[in-house]
């Protein structure tokens, strides 16, 4: 299937795609298949597991690491949370 990127389609093609989406949305009754609904419900109620971060001192500097596909991003001593909050941990 040939997918077009938004930056290389014409204005007319973009307008047509928007109109098709509006038409589709106006006809959708809002129903979700049971497997989708209950899958999402289970995800929301799944017990939260702790996230393990590891810290190392390298030449006097704190280096923190996190699992590569976890909910936080870590760079050196900075932890970036999903909500945009940045935690900075400094050693004294």
Number of C-alpha atoms within 10 A of each C-alpha: 3 4 5 10 8 10 8 9 10 10 11 9 13 16 11 12 12 12 12 12 11 11 11 10 11 10 8 8 7 8 7 9 9 9 9 10 11 12 11 12 11 11 10 10 8 9 8 8 6 6 11 10 12 10 13 13 10 8 7 8 12 15 17 18 18 17 13 9 7 10 12 18 17 19 12 14 17 17 20 15 13 11 8 9 9 14 12 12 13 9 8 3
